[in-house]
Amino acid sequence: MEKFLDQSLQDQLVKIFGDLNHTVKLIFFSTKDDCEYCDQIEGLLSEVTALSDKLSFVTYDIDENTELTQKYGVDQAPVFIIAGNDQNKEVDYGIRFYGMPGGHEFTSLVHDLMLVSGQDSGLAPETRTFLKNLKEPVHLQVFVTPTCPYCPSAVVLAHQMAIESDKITADMVEAMEFPELASRFNVSGVPQTTINMGAGTVIGGVPESTLVEQIKEALAI
């Protein structure tokens, strides 16, 4: 199979991953049912995680591992989870990638690996305070395409919030791989962040303060 990462990019990533702190685990759910990108995603994640002993990778069939799909709350494939490690215990922050993190979205993957390894969201103090006081669950779905240069910032922001609060689950959704979801939420431009299955919608890459305000509106708080 053709390599996804050329030598120059591998060298850059080895240098970046030299700053990884805690170990990170990527958990990939594939399917045998008409999955155009499953093999590519598995190949890419295998190559990335091979570049550091702080990174590990496992893959499962979503139809053959129902206990695990229930544990991680996933019901569609392809999807992978970026999980952290705290005192040798796996930590699921609620970070999900639905589809191939190709094109500009590859930077989201790299950013997320560093954030999860550092076990710090990097958000502003006022954002952290808001998220700490959340009483209701929040589901963020960030619809993207590989050619969108503004999408990674929206994806990483949603994932930062998931790291900060166990009330938040945040998905990157590759709109072309999941057309039914994109149609359901009337995605006509990307990035689009859908809050709690349509209770709120944010178009474009926005500052964290703006996303906080939109979450408040969606929750009516």
Number of C-alpha atoms within 10 A of each C-alpha: 6 6 10 16 13 8 10 8 11 16 13 10 16 14 13 14 21 12 12 19 14 18 21 27 22 20 19 24 26 23 19 12 9 7 14 14 16 21 13 18 21 19 15 18 23 17 16 20 18 14 17 17 12 17 21 18 19 13 14 15 16 22 15 12 11 13 10 14 17 11 8 15 11 18 13 15 23 26 23 28 21 23 22 24 16 12 7 9 8 13 17 19 24 22 25 26 25 24 25 25 24 18 13 17 26 15 16 22 20 16 19 22 23 19 22 27 24 17 18 12 19 15 15 10 9 11 16 15 12 12 18 13 10 16 9 9 13 21 21 27 28 31 28 29 25 17 12 14 15 17 24 25 19 28 32 25 23 24 31 24 28 25 28 20 21 16 19 23 23 27 26 31 27 23 24 14 18 16 13 11 16 19 11 10 17 12 19 12 14 22 28 26 32 25 22 17 13 15 13 17 21 18 16 16 20 15 11 17 12 12 22 16 12 19 22 14 13 17 17 8 8
